[in-house]
Amino acid sequence: MKKGIGILALALIAIAAMTSLTKSDSGIEFDHLTMEKAQKKAAKSEKLIFIDAYTDWCGPCKRMAATTFKDSEVAEFFNDEFINLKIEMEKNPEGNSIARKYGVRAYPTLLIIDSEGNLVKKTIGFKTKDQLMAFAGSAL
């Protein structure tokens, strides 16, 4: 009897652990949208747009994607407050126009823009959790 209760308790703990997982456990959710569609979504939702302007060869970009963007607190905040885009600046067809419009010359460049496409905030380089949260918070 005790063995059965122990197994049942372990099963319930496992189920509780699995159901407590949220979308933010996998990090910031980046939408796969064109700028035009992102701006429409931002206008509808009354949110700003966060853009991670990166390249495949950028070491600090890869490090941020694997660490800072995966942090659960960062993910929850960004997923709640922003329309999130991750744009590979050399391969994405919109990369060149975004780089010209917002002066992207180094990677990663992190942009926050409004639904009209106006630049609200910009920063360059690897950011820790605290640095990224401060950057985003200062734009709201």
Helices and strands as residue ranges (DSSP letters): H 2-19, G 23-26, H 35-45, E 48-54, H 59-66, G 68-70, H 72-81, E 82-88, H 95-102, E 109-113, E 119-124, H 129-137
